[in-house]
Amino acid sequence: MGSSLETAQRATAQLGEGPTWDHASGRLVWVDILGCEVHHFDPGRGADMVVRTSQHVGAAKPCADGGLVLNLRDGVALLGPGADHGTDLADPGSGPAPWLAHWPREGCRGNDAAVDSAGRLWAGTMRYDEAPGGGRLCRVDETGEVITVLDDVTISNGVGWSPDGRRMYYVDTPTRRIDVFDVSAADPGLVSGRRPFVELGPDVAGAPDGLTVDATGCVWVALWDGAAVHRYTPDGRLDRVVEVPTSRPTACTFGGRELRDLYITTARRGLDEATLSGEPLAGSILVLPDAGTGLPATPFGTIASQVVR
């Protein structure tokens, strides 16, 4: 098992987030939320394609047709395949609404998101001022139907599922917990029985942010202000700590040809110049080679007529 953290992509993201490995393209998809950027990074060539959005973008996930589903400030939209470097997503207010789901709320934006085994997006939101209870977790299907799963969260963050699909893990960051739900065997869109899976004690620095689940059922979570990624076994036991050379790792995922490399996004937001001078990799993408084995991401099921152009 690898143990040496490397720099995958040197960047200066204000709020790097939401890494997802796109099997079809062999690229890492990630976003700079506050920079309004969606990145497609090719580790083999070191090349990065950037799509710029007109709104803050909380997450971007691959679609079955080769495009992306975007969790934007005002809702969820679809970006068609083939966007070139430097593409700007048109202002949604400038023409016919190109939304899959449109839910503008004053002072709110989209945050982390994930796709379940049925191809539906679980999209989180939060208030810019991080007011308690101001966020939601919604489930959005390919027809644009929206189901509010949780409506009293603060900073909706990491979402992931166990390898057998029977558990869903979820983070509302200020709770300092990873919660777990039971998933219906008949419909992976139905969850119940929310309870704590891991509660961070007072001796643990930082708070849980984005997460991923590996092929053995272990949960890996980035600790915002904790300079680390923790791995927890399926019974909630901490069994590995990956130290990160910047205080604000935000999320992680497995990628590479065999899904064995752990990619970690980081942020510069809120760090003063003195701190940044000591953290030159803040805002970059880091990678831990041969960290384990991940689970392949399920693409979101798209409808061509609703693609953002």
N, C-alpha and C positions, 0 to 999 in steps of 0.2 A: 504494500500500500504506500503510495507517494506521501511525502511529508514536507516538500519544499514549495512554498507559495511563490508564484511567478506573476509578472505583469503580462496580461494577455493583450490589453489595449490601453495605451497611455491616453488619457482623456482628462478633461476638466469639467465634467458634468456637474451642474449645480445640484441635481437630485437624480442621480442614476438609479434606475429601478427596473423591476419586472423582467429579469432575464428569462428567455425561453429558447430552447434549441429547436430550430426548424429543420426537420429531417430532409424535407424536399430540397432545400437549398444548401444544406450543410453550413448554415450560418447561425450565429447567436443574435436573436432579436432582443433589443433592450431599449429603454426610453430614458431621456432626460426630461423629467416631468416639467420643471420650471423653464427649461430651455426650449420647450415645445418641439422636441426632436424624437424621431423614431430611428434607431440605428439597426442596420443589418451588417454584422461583423463577421468576416470570413477569416478564422484563425489561420488557415493554411496559407493564405496569401497576404494576410495582414491588411486586407482591404476593408473599408467601411463605407457603406452606402447610407445616406441620411435622407429621410423624408421629414420636412418641416411642417408642422401643423399650426393652425391659426389659434388654437386653444391649448392650454396645458393638457398634457396627455399622461394619464396615470398608468396605462398599460397598453401593450400591443401584442396580440396573439395571432399565430398563423391560422389561416382559413383553409378549408379543403380545396378551394379553387386557386390557391397560391397567393391570395391577397392577405389582408390583415383586418382584424376586428380591433377597434380602438376604444378605450374607455376615456373619453374626453371630459372636459369641464362640464358640458351641458348634456351629456348622454353618451350613447354608444353608436358608433358609425362604422361603416365598412369601407376599406380602401382596396381598390381592385389590384390585381397582379400587374407587374411590369412597371411600377413607379420607378423613375430614374433618380439618380443622385441629384439632390438639390430641388426635388419636387416640393411644391408648396400645396398643402391641402387647402382647397378653397374655403373662404369664410362661410360657415354654414348659414349665416344670416343674409348672404348676398343673393340667394336664389332659392329655388324649391328645396325644402328641407331634405337633406340627404341622410337623414338619421334612420338607423334601425330602431332606436329608442331615444326619445328626446325628453329630458327631464330637468330643464334649467332650474336651479334654486340659487337665490341670491346668496353669495358668500360661500358657495360649495364648489367642489371639483371632484372628478374621478380620481381614484387611487388604485391600489393593486387589484388584480383580477386573475382568474384562472378558468380553464375549460374542463368540464366534467367528461365522463366517459360517453355521455350521450351527445357531446358536441355543443353543450350550452355554456354560455359565459356567466360566471359568477363575478359580478362587478361591484366593487366597493366604492364608497364615497366618504368624504370628510369635509368639515368646514375649514376654511383657510385659517381662521383663528383658533382651530382645534377645540371649539366649545364642546363640552360633554353632551353626548346624545345627539349631536348634529349630523351624524353620518348614517349610512344604510349599507346593507348588503342585498343586492338584487340578482335574480336569475333571469337571463335574457336568452330566448331561443331564436332560431333562425327566421321565424316569422315576425319577430319584433315583440312578441308577448313578454311582458315584464311581470315578474312575481317578486314582491318584497319579502325576503326571507327574514331579515333582521332590520328593525327600524329605530333602534336606540343604541347605536354604537358611536364611538368618538373618532377613532382613526382606523377605519377598516383596512386591514392589511392582509398578510399571507393566508392563502387558501390552498389546501392540498388533500389528496385522497390516499388511503392505504392501498397496497398492491391488489388486494382482493376486492376493493371498492366498498367495503362495509363500514369504513370510517371516513369522516371528513374532519380535517384539522383547520382551525381558524384562529386568527390573531386580531384582537382589538388592542392596539399597542399600549395605551395607558393602563390597561388592567394588569400588565406584566405577566400575562398568562398565554399559554397555547391551550385553547379549548378543543374538545373533540365532540363530534356528533355521531349518532348512529345513522347510517344511510339505508333507506328502504331497499329491500331486495327487488321489489317490483318496479321501482322508479328511482334512479340515482338523483333525481331532482328533489326528492323529499328527504328531509333530515329531521332528527328529533333527539331528545335526551342530551342537550348541551350540558357539559360538565368540564371541569378543569382536567387537562392532560398533564401540563407542567405549569407550576407556579414558581417564578423566579424569586429567590429569597433576597433579603436585604444585603447579603454579601456578594451578590452578582451585579456587576456594573451594567448599565444600559437597560434597554427594553426590547422585547421581541418585535421584529419587523417582518420581512418577507421570508417564506419558507419553501422547502421542497421535500418530497418524500422519496426515499430510494427504494431499490428493488427488494431489500430485506425488510422494509417497513419502518426503517429508522427515519426520524424527522430531523432535518437540518434547518436551523433558523439563524438569521443574521441578527445581531444585537446592535441596534442603533445606540450610539454613545457607549458601546461596550467593547469596541475594537476586536470583535471575535464572532465566529460562527460556532454554534453548539450543535452537536448531534445527540439526539435522544433515542433510546431504544423503544420498541413498541410498547413496553411497559412503563415508559416515562423516566427511565434512568439515564442521566447524563453519562456518556461514555467516550466523548471526544470533544476537544476544544481546539479550534483552528484560530490562532491569533492572526489578526489582520493589522497591517501597518498604517492604518488610519482609523480614527475614532468612530466613523460613521458608515460601516457596511450596512447595506439596505436590504439585500435579497440574494438568493443563490439558486442555482439550478445545475443539473448535470448536462454535459454536452460532449461533443466529439463523436467520432465514428461509432464507438461502442458505448457512448454515454457514461464514460468513466472519469471525465474531468469535471471538477466542481468549479463553476464560474460564479464570481461574486461581484455584484455591483456596489458602488460606493458613492458618497455625496460630499460636496463642499459646503452646502448650504448651512449658514449659521456659524461657520468657523471663522474666527478672526485671523488677521494676517499673521500674527505670531504663531498661532496653531498651524496654519497652512504652511508656514515656512518649515515646520518640523514634520509635516505630512505631505510630501510632494506627490504622493500617489492618490490623494483625495480626489474623487471624481473619476478615477480610472476603473477598468475592469481587471480583476485579478483572477487567477486560476490556480487550483490545486490539482496537478495531474494525478491520475490514477487514485482518486480519493475513494472510489467505490463504484457502484453501478446504479444509474438512474432509471427512471421509468419514462418511456416515450410519451411526448405530449400529444393529446388528442386535438386535432384541428377543429376549429369552429365551423359549423355547417352554414354555408352562405347562400344567399339568394341574389342572383346576378342583377336583378332589376333594382336592387337597393344599394348598389356599389357607389361609393363616393367617387366623383370624377373631378 
